[in-house]
C-alpha cells in the first residue's frame, strides 16, 4: 500500500514538472493577451478614443508599462495566495469537525 502511494506521488510530481517545463519550449515567442487587452480594443473600435480612468499602481512605481509576462506572474501569485488562504480555512473547518467527532465518541 505504501509503495503504491509512493509511486503515485512520484508520478504526479513528474507530471507536474512536465506541465511546467514543456510550455517553456513549445510556446517560445507566443503572445499572451488578456481579456483586458481584448476589451480595450473593442471599446476603442466602438467609441473611437479610449482613455483609462487611472494608471495601475505597479506602472506608476516602475515608471513604465509592465511586461505581459510579469503581469501574468503577479496575477498568478495573487491567485495562489487567495487559494492558499481559502484552503487553509477550509482545512481548519474540516479538522475542527474531525476533532469534534472524536470528542463525541469518547
C-alpha positions as CSV (number, residue, x, y, z in Angstrom):
1,X,0.0,0.0,0.0
2,X,2.8,2.5,0.9
3,X,4.7,1.5,-2.2
4,X,1.7,2.3,-4.4
5,X,1.3,5.7,-2.7
6,X,5.0,6.5,-3.2
7,X,4.8,5.5,-6.9
8,X,1.7,7.6,-7.4
9,X,3.3,10.6,-5.6
10,X,6.4,10.3,-7.8
11,X,4.3,10.0,-11.0
12,X,2.2,13.1,-10.0
13,X,5.4,15.1,-9.3
14,X,6.8,14.1,-12.6
15,X,3.6,15.0,-14.4
16,X,3.6,18.4,-12.7
17,X,7.2,19.0,-13.7
18,X,6.3,18.2,-17.3
19,X,3.4,20.5,-17.2
20,X,5.7,23.3,-16.0
21,X,8.6,22.6,-18.3
22,X,7.0,21.7,-21.7
23,X,5.3,25.0,-22.3
24,X,8.6,26.8,-21.9
25,X,9.9,25.1,-25.1
26,X,6.6,24.6,-27.0
27,X,5.3,28.2,-26.7
28,X,8.5,30.2,-27.4
29,X,7.6,33.5,-29.0
30,X,3.9,33.1,-28.2
31,X,2.0,36.2,-27.3
32,X,-0.5,36.0,-24.5
33,X,-3.2,38.7,-24.4
34,X,-5.6,39.0,-21.6
35,X,-9.3,39.9,-21.6
36,X,-8.4,43.5,-20.5
37,X,-6.5,44.0,-23.8
38,X,-9.3,42.5,-25.8
39,X,-11.8,44.6,-24.0
40,X,-9.9,47.9,-24.5
41,X,-9.5,47.1,-28.3
42,X,-13.3,46.5,-28.6
43,X,-14.1,49.7,-26.7
44,X,-11.7,51.6,-29.0
45,X,-13.3,50.2,-32.1
46,X,-16.8,51.1,-30.8
47,X,-16.2,54.6,-29.3
48,X,-13.1,55.9,-31.0
49,X,-10.7,57.2,-28.4
50,X,-10.4,55.2,-25.1
51,X,-8.7,56.7,-22.1
52,X,-8.3,54.6,-18.9
53,X,-9.6,56.1,-15.7
54,X,-6.4,55.5,-13.7
55,X,-2.8,54.3,-14.1
56,X,-2.1,50.9,-12.5
57,X,-0.1,51.1,-9.2
58,X,2.9,49.0,-10.5
59,X,3.1,51.1,-13.7
60,X,3.4,54.2,-11.6
61,X,6.1,52.6,-9.3
62,X,8.1,51.3,-12.3
63,X,7.6,54.5,-14.4
64,X,6.5,52.5,-17.4
65,X,4.4,49.6,-18.7
66,X,4.8,46.2,-17.1
67,X,5.7,43.4,-19.5
68,X,2.8,41.0,-20.0
69,X,4.7,38.0,-18.5
70,X,5.4,39.9,-15.3
71,X,1.7,41.0,-15.2
72,X,0.6,37.4,-15.6
73,X,3.1,36.3,-12.9
74,X,1.7,38.8,-10.4
75,X,-1.8,37.7,-11.2
76,X,-0.9,34.0,-10.7
77,X,0.9,34.8,-7.4
78,X,-2.2,36.7,-6.2
79,X,-4.4,33.8,-7.2
80,X,-2.1,31.3,-5.4
81,X,-2.2,33.4,-2.2
82,X,-6.0,33.5,-2.4
83,X,-6.4,29.8,-3.0
84,X,-3.9,29.1,-0.1
85,X,-6.0,31.2,2.3
86,X,-9.2,29.6,1.3
87,X,-7.7,26.1,1.5
88,X,-6.2,26.9,5.0
89,X,-9.6,27.9,6.4
90,X,-11.4,25.0,4.7
91,X,-8.8,22.6,6.2
92,X,-9.3,24.2,9.6
93,X,-13.1,23.6,9.4
94,X,-12.6,20.0,8.3
95,X,-10.1,19.4,11.1
96,X,-12.4,21.1,13.7
97,X,-15.3,18.8,12.6
98,X,-13.0,15.8,12.8
99,X,-11.9,16.7,16.3
100,X,-15.5,17.3,17.5
101,X,-16.5,13.8,16.1
102,X,-13.6,12.3,18.1
103,X,-14.7,14.1,21.3
104,X,-18.3,12.9,20.8
105,X,-17.1,9.2,20.6
106,X,-15.4,9.5,24.0
